[in-house]
């Protein structure tokens, strides 16, 4: 059984438009049927203000080889958003840091039917990417990231573009 088969059988909560749990199903079934579910994204910054971005593994079932948030993943059944964010940051990058809630995005096409909570963290510890999840990652200047997204949006996970835009808009207010 490969990594995608294992992930496809993970049990996640199915939620409604208000993010209330209405049942459970496997990740594979949820994705196949387009049911609403939950996910987290984490933006990891260093003390220089650079954000860590990753290129997803070519083996990922959704958006393979695309540029993505520092860390991201589904919220498991019976898990809180914050617990999922801490788990994903540690599993994907080997980082344990305090998280700050940034914003919530309701499920939409860009998020692949996921209600998403975005968190941020700061660390100067060099991430150690999980090679099953991430092909590479690096810290980049936020303005350079914005330029990259504008020049080649097809190279990015759509949810990352949406979250980055909302994050930058919130910073300007």
C-alpha positions in Angstrom: 0.0 0.0 0.0 1.5 3.4 -1.0 1.3 6.7 0.8 -1.7 7.9 -1.3 -3.6 4.8 -0.5 -3.0 5.3 3.2 -4.0 9.0 3.0 -7.1 8.1 1.0 -8.4 5.9 3.8 -7.9 8.6 6.6 -11.2 9.4 8.3 -12.2 13.0 8.2 -15.3 14.9 9.4 -17.8 15.9 6.7 -19.2 19.3 7.5 -21.9 21.6 6.2 -21.7 25.1 4.9 -21.6 26.4 8.5 -18.7 24.1 9.3 -20.8 21.9 11.6 -20.0 18.2 11.6 -22.6 16.1 9.8 -20.8 12.8 9.5 -17.4 11.1 8.8 -16.0 9.5 5.7 -12.7 8.6 4.2 -10.5 11.3 2.6 -10.8 9.5 -0.8 -14.6 9.4 -0.7 -14.8 13.1 0.5 -12.6 14.2 -2.4 -14.4 12.0 -4.9 -17.8 13.3 -3.9 -16.7 16.9 -3.3 -18.1 17.0 0.2 -17.2 19.9 2.5 -14.5 19.2 5.1 -11.8 20.9 7.1 -8.1 21.9 6.5 -5.4 24.1 8.0 -2.6 26.1 6.4 0.4 27.5 8.2 2.5 30.4 7.1 6.0 30.0 8.7 8.1 33.2 8.9 11.7 33.7 10.0 12.9 36.7 11.9 13.9 38.4 8.7 10.2 38.4 7.7 10.6 35.8 4.9 7.9 33.1 4.4 8.8 29.5 3.9 7.1 28.0 0.8 7.2 24.4 -0.3 6.8 22.5 -3.5 4.5 19.6 -3.0 5.6 16.1 -3.8 4.8 14.8 -7.3 3.1 11.9 -5.6 0.4 14.1 -3.9 -3.2 13.2 -5.0 -4.2 16.9 -5.1 -2.1 19.6 -6.8 1.1 17.6 -7.2 4.4 19.5 -7.7 2.6 22.9 -7.0 4.0 25.6 -4.7 2.1 25.7 -1.4 1.9 27.2 2.1 4.6 26.4 4.5 2.6 23.5 5.8 -1.0 22.4 5.2 -3.3 19.4 5.7 -6.6 18.0 6.6 -8.2 18.2 10.1 -8.7 14.6 11.2 -12.0 13.5 12.6 -12.5 14.6 16.2 -9.4 16.9 16.0 -9.5 20.7 16.4 -8.1 23.1 13.8 -5.3 24.2 16.2 -4.3 20.6 16.9 -4.2 19.8 13.2 -2.1 22.9 12.5 0.4 22.0 15.2 0.5 18.4 13.9 1.0 19.4 10.3 3.8 21.9 11.1 5.6 19.2 13.0 5.0 16.4 10.6 5.8 18.3 7.4 8.6 20.6 8.6 9.8 19.2 11.9 8.9 22.5 13.6 7.3 23.0 17.0 6.3 26.6 17.6 3.4 28.7 19.0 0.7 29.4 16.4 -1.3 32.5 15.9 -4.7 32.4 14.3 -4.9 34.6 11.3 -8.2 34.1 9.4 -10.8 31.6 8.3 -12.0 31.0 4.8 -15.3 29.2 4.1 -15.3 26.2 1.8 -15.1 27.3 -1.9 -13.7 26.1 -5.2 -10.2 27.5 -4.5 -10.0 25.5 -1.3 -11.2 22.2 -2.8 -14.4 22.3 -0.7 -12.4 22.8 2.5 -13.2 25.2 5.4 -9.6 26.5 6.1 -8.2 28.1 9.1 -4.9 29.9 8.5 -2.3 30.1 11.2 1.1 31.8 11.3 4.3 31.0 13.3 7.8 32.4 13.5 11.0 30.4 13.8 14.6 30.6 12.8 14.9 26.8 13.0 15.6 25.5 9.5 12.7 23.3 8.5 13.4 19.7 7.7 10.8 18.8 5.0 9.1 15.4 5.0 10.2 14.0 1.6 6.9 12.1 1.2 5.0 15.4 1.4 7.4 18.0 0.1 10.0 17.9 -2.8 11.7 21.1 -1.5 11.2 24.3 0.3 12.8 27.7 1.0 12.3 31.0 2.7 11.4 33.9 0.3 10.7 37.6 0.6 6.9 38.2 0.8 7.0 40.8 -2.1 8.9 38.2 -4.3 6.2 35.7 -3.5 3.5 38.1 -4.5 5.3 38.7 -7.8 5.8 35.0 -8.4 2.1 34.4 -7.9 1.1 37.1 -10.3 3.6 35.9 -13.0 2.8 32.2 -12.8 -0.4 31.4 -10.8 -0.7 28.0 -12.4 2.4 26.9 -10.5 0.6 27.5 -7.1 -2.1 25.6 -5.2 -5.2 27.8 -5.6 -5.9 27.9 -1.9 -2.4 29.2 -1.2 -3.0 32.1 -3.7 -6.3 32.9 -2.0 -4.9 32.7 1.5 -1.9 34.8 0.6 -4.1 37.5 -0.9 -6.4 37.6 2.1 -3.3 37.6 4.5 -1.7 40.6 2.6 -5.0 42.5 2.5 -5.5 42.0 6.3 -1.9 43.3 6.9 -2.7 46.5 5.1 -5.7 47.3 7.2 
